[in-house]
């Protein structure tokens, strides 16, 4: 589907709520598991940004100036952007994304039940948002802001070495 319709559909990971500690509810445990994916994307974006600036700061200009060096720097830059994008995208509070499971942990019982009963409607809303330019208008500014903030912070830290 990704090649022909430009959308892909991942299979949700099955969670056995019996493995959760009895100190937390199944709903809270599911929210914690759902946060893990986007959180890992943000951690990876930080790691790739650090590597990007470390290479840019400590590698010789000759090594970076080569075609291979430029390809490596471009790949690191895109790794930051893609991971921020995936993290932001997965936090959208619409099924089947992780943001919906995180949101459900905070909803009162009646709201959560209504949300669960109308999941199919939210899938349709998700597809409409994804297929139309609405998703880009919502997500792109957030990705740019996070990426620029990350660039500023990591760049400032590595600026101390120059």
C-alpha positions in Angstrom: 0.0 0.0 0.0 2.9 2.4 0.7 4.1 2.2 -2.9 0.7 2.4 -4.6 -1.5 4.5 -2.3 1.3 6.3 -0.4 0.0 5.1 3.0 1.1 2.2 5.1 -0.7 0.4 7.9 1.4 -1.2 10.6 0.1 -4.1 12.6 -0.4 -3.1 16.3 1.9 -4.7 18.8 0.0 -7.1 21.1 0.3 -6.2 24.7 -0.4 -8.7 27.5 -1.7 -6.6 30.3 -1.1 -9.5 32.7 2.6 -8.7 32.6 2.0 -5.2 34.1 2.8 -4.6 37.7 -0.2 -4.7 40.0 0.8 -1.2 41.2 -0.6 0.4 38.1 -3.8 -0.2 36.1 -3.9 -1.9 32.7 -4.9 1.5 31.2 -1.9 3.3 32.7 0.4 0.4 31.7 -0.9 0.6 28.1 -0.3 4.4 28.1 3.3 3.8 29.3 3.9 1.3 26.6 2.5 3.7 24.0 4.8 6.5 25.2 7.8 4.3 24.6 7.7 4.4 20.8 7.6 8.2 20.4 10.0 8.7 23.3 12.5 6.4 21.6 12.1 8.4 18.4 12.9 11.6 20.3 15.9 10.0 22.0 17.2 8.8 18.6 16.8 12.3 17.2 18.9 13.7 20.0 21.5 11.0 19.5 21.7 11.7 15.8 21.9 15.4 16.4 24.8 14.9 18.8 26.6 12.7 16.2 25.9 15.3 13.5 27.5 18.0 15.5 30.3 15.8 16.8 31.3 14.9 13.3 30.9 18.5 12.1 33.0 19.8 15.1 35.8 17.3 15.3 36.1 15.9 11.8 38.5 17.7 9.5 37.0 19.9 6.9 38.7 17.8 4.3 36.7 14.7 5.5 33.4 16.5 5.6 34.1 18.3 2.3 34.2 15.0 0.4 31.2 13.6 -1.3 31.1 10.7 1.2 31.3 13.2 4.0 28.5 15.2 2.7 26.3 12.1 2.2 27.0 11.1 5.8 26.1 14.5 7.1 22.9 14.6 5.0 22.0 11.1 6.3 22.5 12.2 9.9 20.5 15.4 9.3 17.6 13.4 7.8 17.8 10.9 10.7 17.1 13.7 13.1 14.2 15.0 11.0 12.6 11.6 10.4 12.8 10.6 14.0 11.3 13.9 15.2 8.6 13.5 12.6 7.8 9.9 13.6 7.7 10.9 17.3 5.3 13.8 16.6 3.2 11.8 14.2 2.7 8.9 16.6 1.5 11.4 19.3 -1.5 12.4 17.3 -4.5 11.3 19.5 -6.3 9.4 16.8 -6.5 5.6 16.4 -4.4 3.7 15.4 -1.6 6.0 16.7 0.0 5.8 20.1 -1.4 9.2 21.0 -4.9 7.8 21.2 -3.8 5.2 23.8 -2.0 7.8 25.8 -5.1 10.1 25.7 -7.4 7.2 26.8 -5.4 6.9 30.0 -6.4 10.4 31.0 -10.1 10.4 29.9 -12.9 9.8 32.4 -14.8 6.5 32.0 -17.7 7.8 29.9 -15.5 9.7 27.5 -13.2 6.8 27.1 -16.1 4.5 26.4 -17.4 6.9 23.8 -14.0 7.1 22.3 -13.7 3.3 22.1 -17.2 3.0 20.6 -16.4 5.5 17.8 -12.9 4.2 17.0 -14.0 3.4 13.4 -15.0 7.1 12.9 -11.6 8.2 14.2 -9.9 5.8 11.7 -11.8 7.6 8.9 -10.9 11.0 10.3 -7.3 9.9 10.5 -7.3 8.8 6.8 -8.8 12.0 5.7 -6.2 14.0 7.6 -3.4 11.9 6.3 -4.5 11.9 2.7 -5.2 15.7 2.5 -2.7 18.5 3.1 -4.2 18.9 6.6 -1.5 16.6 8.2 1.3 18.7 6.8 -0.2 21.9 8.0 -0.6 20.5 11.5 2.6 18.4 11.8 5.2 20.4 9.8 5.4 23.4 12.1 5.7 21.2 15.1 8.5 19.2 13.5 10.3 22.3 12.5 10.0 23.9 15.9 11.3 20.8 17.7 14.1 20.3 15.1 15.1 23.9 15.3 15.1 23.8 19.1 17.2 20.6 19.1 19.6 22.2 16.6 19.9 25.3 18.8 20.6 23.3 22.0 23.0 20.8 20.6 24.7 23.4 18.4 25.2 25.6 21.4 26.8 22.8 23.4 29.1 21.9 20.6 29.8 25.6 20.0 31.7 25.5 23.3 34.3 23.3 21.7 35.1 25.7 18.9 
